[in-house]
Amino acid sequence: MKKKFLVIISILLILLSAGFVYMTQFHSSTGLDRKEEKIIKHGFRLLEEQIGTYIKENYSGISKIEFSPIFIQGGKDNPPFTADVLPVIYDK
């Protein structure tokens, strides 16, 4: 009984550690490194902030501005590289 319990606990620990390693070693289908993808996403967040500020300052009657997730296609493995973000603007 004790041996069976020990085997079950060790299998669970192995599965949890393998899952953790799998989740932290994420590779995207674009062939970009994690650092490169992080830089691109940071740049798009800055672009979103600038677009939102411009729209708020130059247009009236806007209640809310939302942005879609950043869609990355292409990359090192299959060019051309494109990254898109779509704004959604709600009026009053």
C-alpha positions in Angstrom: 0.0 0.0 0.0 2.8 2.4 0.9 4.7 1.5 -2.2 1.6 2.1 -4.4 1.0 5.5 -2.8 4.7 6.4 -3.3 4.5 5.4 -7.0 1.3 7.5 -7.6 2.9 10.6 -5.9 6.1 10.3 -7.9 4.1 9.9 -11.2 2.1 13.0 -10.3 5.3 15.0 -9.6 6.8 13.9 -12.9 3.7 14.9 -14.8 3.5 18.3 -13.1 7.2 19.1 -13.7 6.9 18.0 -17.4 3.8 20.2 -17.8 5.6 23.1 -16.2 8.6 22.7 -18.5 6.3 22.4 -21.6 4.4 25.6 -20.7 7.6 27.6 -20.0 9.4 26.5 -23.2 6.7 28.0 -25.5 7.7 28.3 -29.1 5.5 30.1 -31.6 4.8 28.9 -35.1 6.4 32.0 -36.5 10.0 30.9 -35.8 10.7 34.0 -33.7 12.5 33.8 -30.4 10.6 34.6 -27.3 12.6 37.9 -27.0 11.8 39.0 -30.5 8.1 38.2 -30.1 8.1 40.1 -26.8 9.6 43.2 -28.5 7.0 43.1 -31.3 4.1 42.8 -28.8 5.6 45.7 -26.7 5.8 47.8 -29.9 2.2 47.1 -30.7 1.1 48.0 -27.2 2.8 51.4 -27.7 1.1 51.8 -31.0 -2.3 51.0 -29.4 -1.7 53.6 -26.8 -0.8 56.2 -29.5 -3.8 55.3 -31.6 -6.1 55.5 -28.6 -4.7 58.9 -27.6 -5.0 60.3 -31.1 -8.6 59.1 -31.5 -9.6 60.5 -28.1 -8.0 63.9 -28.8 -9.3 64.4 -32.3 -12.8 62.8 -32.3 -15.7 63.5 -30.1 -18.4 61.2 -28.8 -16.2 58.2 -28.2 -17.0 56.2 -25.1 -14.6 53.2 -25.4 -11.7 52.0 -27.5 -10.7 48.3 -27.5 -8.0 46.5 -29.4 -7.9 42.9 -30.6 -5.2 40.5 -29.7 -2.0 40.9 -31.8 -2.2 38.6 -34.8 1.2 37.4 -35.9 1.6 35.6 -39.2 4.6 34.5 -41.2 8.0 35.0 -39.6 11.4 33.5 -40.1 10.2 30.1 -41.2 7.6 31.3 -43.8 7.9 34.9 -44.9 6.4 37.5 -45.3 6.0 38.6 -41.7 2.8 40.4 -40.8 1.5 41.5 -37.4 -1.9 43.1 -37.1 -4.0 44.6 -34.4 -7.6 45.8 -35.0 -9.1 48.7 -33.1 -12.8 48.6 -32.1 -14.3 52.1 -31.4 -17.6 52.5 -29.6 -19.5 55.8 -29.8 -21.9 57.3 -27.2 
